Amino acid sequence: MKKAYELSVLTGTQVLLLVVSETGLVYTFTTPKLQPLVTKPEGKNLIQACLNAPEPTTNENGVEVPEVPPETSDDVSHANVAGQQPNIPRPGGMHPGYMSSEHQQQIAYYQNLQQQQQQAQAGGQYPGMPVGARLPQQHQPAA
């Protein structure tokens, strides 16, 4: 939760962190604009629906894998897709294994941010510092 707060402060972005324990307890951190997502009944219902949904099929890198191979996806009717998981609304005929371009952009941004942070930590830099910039050395007073 501390890192979510730091991310929101350092980057000026809106952050929603949702952590669900194995016992079903839900912990959240939200910036003010996203607060209604966890406090209003509609937001709570959405979170509950997601938690009750079956586990998605994923490969090792966390990207969802389509249930139907792409070359046969044209043969799948919208009724069949909706019938497989009736409680989950689908945007205009979107196959369950595909992400919206907005979601893909968000994931790419997050992965880029993680990569920058890892590179910065390996090089002794803080995120957001230009490559090659270093922190000034701390001098200890002589005893």
CNS distance restraints for C-alpha pairs under 8 A (distance, minus, plus):
assign (resid   1 and name CA) (resid   5 and name CA) 6.33 0.50 0.50
assign (resid   1 and name CA) (resid  17 and name CA) 7.27 0.50 0.50
assign (resid   1 and name CA) (resid  28 and name CA) 7.97 0.50 0.50
assign (resid   1 and name CA) (resid  29 and name CA) 6.34 0.50 0.50
assign (resid   2 and name CA) (resid   6 and name CA) 6.18 0.50 0.50
assign (resid   3 and name CA) (resid   7 and name CA) 5.99 0.50 0.50
assign (resid   4 and name CA) (resid   8 and name CA) 6.27 0.50 0.50
assign (resid   4 and name CA) (resid  15 and name CA) 6.66 0.50 0.50
assign (resid   4 and name CA) (resid  16 and name CA) 7.81 0.50 0.50
assign (resid   4 and name CA) (resid  17 and name CA) 6.80 0.50 0.50
assign (resid   4 and name CA) (resid  29 and name CA) 7.31 0.50 0.50
assign (resid   5 and name CA) (resid   9 and name CA) 6.23 0.50 0.50
assign (resid   5 and name CA) (resid  15 and name CA) 7.78 0.50 0.50
assign (resid   5 and name CA) (resid  29 and name CA) 7.80 0.50 0.50
assign (resid   6 and name CA) (resid  10 and name CA) 5.84 0.50 0.50
assign (resid   7 and name CA) (resid  11 and name CA) 5.84 0.50 0.50
assign (resid   7 and name CA) (resid  12 and name CA) 7.65 0.50 0.50
assign (resid   7 and name CA) (resid  13 and name CA) 7.39 0.50 0.50
assign (resid   7 and name CA) (resid  15 and name CA) 7.77 0.50 0.50
assign (resid   8 and name CA) (resid  12 and name CA) 5.19 0.50 0.50
assign (resid   8 and name CA) (resid  13 and name CA) 4.91 0.50 0.50
assign (resid   8 and name CA) (resid  14 and name CA) 5.96 0.50 0.50
assign (resid   8 and name CA) (resid  15 and name CA) 5.99 0.50 0.50
assign (resid   8 and name CA) (resid  31 and name CA) 7.47 0.50 0.50
assign (resid   9 and name CA) (resid  13 and name CA) 7.32 0.50 0.50
assign (resid  14 and name CA) (resid  30 and name CA) 7.67 0.50 0.50
assign (resid  14 and name CA) (resid  31 and name CA) 5.67 0.50 0.50
assign (resid  14 and name CA) (resid  32 and name CA) 7.97 0.50 0.50
assign (resid  14 and name CA) (resid  33 and name CA) 7.02 0.50 0.50
assign (resid  14 and name CA) (resid  34 and name CA) 7.01 0.50 0.50
assign (resid  15 and name CA) (resid  29 and name CA) 7.57 0.50 0.50
assign (resid  15 and name CA) (resid  30 and name CA) 5.60 0.50 0.50
assign (resid  15 and name CA) (resid  31 and name CA) 5.57 0.50 0.50
assign (resid  15 and name CA) (resid  34 and name CA) 7.23 0.50 0.50
assign (resid  16 and name CA) (resid  28 and name CA) 7.22 0.50 0.50
assign (resid  16 and name CA) (resid  29 and name CA) 5.75 0.50 0.50
assign (resid  16 and name CA) (resid  30 and name CA) 4.44 0.50 0.50
assign (resid  16 and name CA) (resid  31 and name CA) 6.68 0.50 0.50
assign (resid  16 and name CA) (resid  34 and name CA) 6.57 0.50 0.50
assign (resid  17 and name CA) (resid  28 and name CA) 5.43 0.50 0.50
assign (resid  17 and name CA) (resid  29 and name CA) 5.00 0.50 0.50
assign (resid  17 and name CA) (resid  30 and name CA) 6.33 0.50 0.50
assign (resid  18 and name CA) (resid  26 and name CA) 7.00 0.50 0.50
assign (resid  18 and name CA) (resid  27 and name CA) 5.92 0.50 0.50
assign (resid  18 and name CA) (resid  28 and name CA) 4.64 0.50 0.50
assign (resid  18 and name CA) (resid  29 and name CA) 6.73 0.50 0.50
assign (resid  19 and name CA) (resid  26 and name CA) 5.74 0.50 0.50
assign (resid  19 and name CA) (resid  27 and name CA) 5.04 0.50 0.50
assign (resid  19 and name CA) (resid  28 and name CA) 6.23 0.50 0.50
assign (resid  20 and name CA) (resid  24 and name CA) 5.87 0.50 0.50
assign (resid  20 and name CA) (resid  25 and name CA) 5.55 0.50 0.50
assign (resid  20 and name CA) (resid  26 and name CA) 4.50 0.50 0.50
assign (resid  20 and name CA) (resid  27 and name CA) 6.27 0.50 0.50
assign (resid  21 and name CA) (resid  25 and name CA) 5.20 0.50 0.50
assign (resid  21 and name CA) (resid  26 and name CA) 6.53 0.50 0.50
assign (resid  28 and name CA) (resid  38 and name CA) 7.78 0.50 0.50
assign (resid  30 and name CA) (resid  34 and name CA) 5.78 0.50 0.50
assign (resid  30 and name CA) (resid  35 and name CA) 5.49 0.50 0.50
assign (resid  31 and name CA) (resid  35 and name CA) 6.24 0.50 0.50
assign (resid  34 and name CA) (resid  38 and name CA) 7.73 0.50 0.50
assign (resid  35 and name CA) (resid  39 and name CA) 6.34 0.50 0.50
assign (resid  36 and name CA) (resid  40 and name CA) 5.28 0.50 0.50
assign (resid  36 and name CA) (resid  43 and name CA) 6.92 0.50 0.50
assign (resid  37 and name CA) (resid  42 and name CA) 7.49 0.50 0.50
assign (resid  37 and name CA) (resid  43 and name CA) 4.36 0.50 0.50
assign (resid  37 and name CA) (resid  44 and name CA) 6.96 0.50 0.50
assign (resid  38 and name CA) (resid  43 and name CA) 5.36 0.50 0.50
assign (resid  38 and name CA) (resid  44 and name CA) 5.60 0.50 0.50
assign (resid  38 and name CA) (resid  47 and name CA) 7.95 0.50 0.50
assign (resid  39 and name CA) (resid  43 and name CA) 6.76 0.50 0.50
assign (resid  39 and name CA) (resid  44 and name CA) 6.71 0.50 0.50
assign (resid  40 and name CA) (resid  44 and name CA) 6.31 0.50 0.50
assign (resid  41 and name CA) (resid  45 and name CA) 6.01 0.50 0.50
assign (resid  42 and name CA) (resid  46 and name CA) 6.24 0.50 0.50
assign (resid  43 and name CA) (resid  47 and name CA) 6.24 0.50 0.50
assign (resid  44 and name CA) (resid  48 and name CA) 6.12 0.50 0.50
assign (resid  45 and name CA) (resid  49 and name CA) 6.05 0.50 0.50
assign (resid  46 and name CA) (resid  50 and name CA) 6.25 0.50 0.50
assign (resid  47 and name CA) (resid  51 and name CA) 6.22 0.50 0.50
assign (resid  48 and name CA) (resid  52 and name CA) 6.12 0.50 0.50
assign (resid  49 and name CA) (resid  53 and name CA) 6.13 0.50 0.50
assign (resid  49 and name CA) (resid  88 and name CA) 7.96 0.50 0.50
assign (resid  53 and name CA) (resid  88 and name CA) 7.87 0.50 0.50
assign (resid  56 and name CA) (resid  64 and name CA) 7.00 0.50 0.50
assign (resid  57 and name CA) (resid  64 and name CA) 5.95 0.50 0.50
assign (resid  57 and name CA) (resid  65 and name CA) 5.90 0.50 0.50
assign (resid  57 and name CA) (resid  66 and name CA) 7.77 0.50 0.50
assign (resid  57 and name CA) (resid  67 and name CA) 7.71 0.50 0.50
assign (resid  58 and name CA) (resid  62 and name CA) 5.59 0.50 0.50
assign (resid  58 and name CA) (resid  63 and name CA) 5.69 0.50 0.50
assign (resid  58 and name CA) (resid  64 and name CA) 4.47 0.50 0.50
assign (resid  58 and name CA) (resid  65 and name CA) 5.33 0.50 0.50
assign (resid  59 and name CA) (resid  63 and name CA) 6.12 0.50 0.50
assign (resid  59 and name CA) (resid  64 and name CA) 6.64 0.50 0.50
assign (resid  59 and name CA) (resid  65 and name CA) 6.46 0.50 0.50
assign (resid  64 and name CA) (resid  97 and name CA) 5.57 0.50 0.50
assign (resid  64 and name CA) (resid  98 and name CA) 7.05 0.50 0.50
assign (resid  65 and name CA) (resid  97 and name CA) 5.46 0.50 0.50
assign (resid  65 and name CA) (resid  98 and name CA) 7.80 0.50 0.50
assign (resid  66 and name CA) (resid  70 and name CA) 7.44 0.50 0.50
assign (resid  66 and name CA) (resid  95 and name CA) 7.61 0.50 0.50
assign (resid  66 and name CA) (resid  96 and name CA) 6.82 0.50 0.50
assign (resid  66 and name CA) (resid  97 and name CA) 3.94 0.50 0.50
assign (resid  66 and name CA) (resid  98 and name CA) 6.76 0.50 0.50
assign (resid  67 and name CA) (resid  96 and name CA) 7.65 0.50 0.50
assign (resid  67 and name CA) (resid  97 and name CA) 6.43 0.50 0.50
assign (resid  68 and name CA) (resid  72 and name CA) 6.71 0.50 0.50
assign (resid  68 and name CA) (resid  73 and name CA) 6.01 0.50 0.50
assign (resid  69 and name CA) (resid  73 and name CA) 6.30 0.50 0.50
assign (resid  70 and name CA) (resid  74 and name CA) 7.95 0.50 0.50
assign (resid  72 and name CA) (resid  76 and name CA) 7.22 0.50 0.50
assign (resid  76 and name CA) (resid  80 and name CA) 6.55 0.50 0.50
assign (resid  76 and name CA) (resid  81 and name CA) 7.07 0.50 0.50
assign (resid  77 and name CA) (resid  81 and name CA) 6.61 0.50 0.50
assign (resid  78 and name CA) (resid  82 and name CA) 6.10 0.50 0.50
assign (resid  78 and name CA) (resid  93 and name CA) 6.10 0.50 0.50
assign (resid  79 and name CA) (resid  83 and name CA) 5.86 0.50 0.50
assign (resid  80 and name CA) (resid  84 and name CA) 6.25 0.50 0.50
assign (resid  81 and name CA) (resid  85 and name CA) 7.19 0.50 0.50
assign (resid  81 and name CA) (resid  95 and name CA) 7.07 0.50 0.50
assign (resid  81 and name CA) (resid  96 and name CA) 7.47 0.50 0.50
assign (resid  82 and name CA) (resid  86 and name CA) 5.41 0.50 0.50
assign (resid  82 and name CA) (resid  88 and name CA) 7.92 0.50 0.50
assign (resid  82 and name CA) (resid  89 and name CA) 7.89 0.50 0.50
assign (resid  82 and name CA) (resid  90 and name CA) 7.58 0.50 0.50
assign (resid  90 and name CA) (resid  94 and name CA) 6.05 0.50 0.50
assign (resid  90 and name CA) (resid  95 and name CA) 7.81 0.50 0.50
assign (resid  90 and name CA) (resid  96 and name CA) 7.53 0.50 0.50
assign (resid  94 and name CA) (resid  98 and name CA) 6.91 0.50 0.50
assign (resid  99 and name CA) (resid 103 and name CA) 6.04 0.50 0.50
assign (resid  99 and name CA) (resid 104 and name CA) 6.33 0.50 0.50
assign (resid 100 and name CA) (resid 104 and name CA) 6.26 0.50 0.50
assign (resid 101 and name CA) (resid 105 and name CA) 6.09 0.50 0.50
assign (resid 102 and name CA) (resid 106 and name CA) 6.23 0.50 0.50
assign (resid 103 and name CA) (resid 107 and name CA) 6.24 0.50 0.50
assign (resid 104 and name CA) (resid 108 and name CA) 6.10 0.50 0.50
assign (resid 105 and name CA) (resid 109 and name CA) 6.04 0.50 0.50
assign (resid 106 and name CA) (resid 110 and name CA) 6.14 0.50 0.50
assign (resid 107 and name CA) (resid 111 and name CA) 6.05 0.50 0.50
assign (resid 108 and name CA) (resid 112 and name CA) 6.04 0.50 0.50
assign (resid 109 and name CA) (resid 113 and name CA) 6.11 0.50 0.50
assign (resid 110 and name CA) (resid 114 and name CA) 6.16 0.50 0.50
assign (resid 111 and name CA) (resid 115 and name CA) 6.11 0.50 0.50
assign (resid 112 and name CA) (resid 116 and name CA) 6.17 0.50 0.50
assign (resid 113 and name CA) (resid 117 and name CA) 6.21 0.50 0.50
assign (resid 114 and name CA) (resid 118 and name CA) 6.16 0.50 0.50
assign (resid 115 and name CA) (resid 119 and name CA) 6.13 0.50 0.50
assign (resid 116 and name CA) (resid 120 and name CA) 5.99 0.50 0.50
assign (resid 116 and name CA) (resid 127 and name CA) 6.50 0.50 0.50
assign (resid 117 and name CA) (resid 121 and name CA) 6.06 0.50 0.50
assign (resid 117 and name CA) (resid 126 and name CA) 7.30 0.50 0.50
assign (resid 117 and name CA) (resid 127 and name CA) 5.25 0.50 0.50
assign (resid 118 and name CA) (resid 122 and name CA) 6.13 0.50 0.50
assign (resid 119 and name CA) (resid 123 and name CA) 6.17 0.50 0.50
assign (resid 120 and name CA) (resid 124 and name CA) 5.96 0.50 0.50
assign (resid 120 and name CA) (resid 125 and name CA) 4.50 0.50 0.50
assign (resid 120 and name CA) (resid 126 and name CA) 5.58 0.50 0.50
assign (resid 120 and name CA) (resid 127 and name CA) 5.81 0.50 0.50
assign (resid 121 and name CA) (resid 125 and name CA) 5.66 0.50 0.50
assign (resid 121 and name CA) (resid 126 and name CA) 6.66 0.50 0.50
assign (resid 121 and name CA) (resid 127 and name CA) 7.92 0.50 0.50
assign (resid 124 and name CA) (resid 134 and name CA) 7.23 0.50 0.50
assign (resid 124 and name CA) (resid 135 and name CA) 7.93 0.50 0.50
assign (resid 125 and name CA) (resid 129 and name CA) 6.77 0.50 0.50
assign (resid 125 and name CA) (resid 133 and name CA) 7.34 0.50 0.50
assign (resid 125 and name CA) (resid 134 and name CA) 6.07 0.50 0.50
assign (resid 125 and name CA) (resid 135 and name CA) 6.92 0.50 0.50
assign (resid 129 and name CA) (resid 133 and name CA) 6.45 0.50 0.50
